[in-house]
Amino acid sequence: MALKIIASQCTSCSACEAECPNVAISEKNGTFVINPKKCTECLGHFDAPQCAAVCPVDNTCVIDTSYPRYQIPA
């Protein structure tokens, strides 16, 4: 599953954008969004999603259950 940013909670601080190892986060219409096709939940890079780790607002970067779980290629 990819992560998503809850737009109504996003403060547009941009802390998450620089931390994403997959360059999956970008600004759109004054808030930040995660491209689900690029998001790997930081698997293979970090122990936890970095967007959620650096976000100043709890529960703003959350799992997007509308996408399947990311699988690390064999």
Protein Blocks (a to p, Z undefined) as FASTA:
>chain_A
ZZdddfklpgolommmmmpmnlpacceehiacddfklpgghgokambdfklmmpmbghkb
ccdfkbccddddZZ
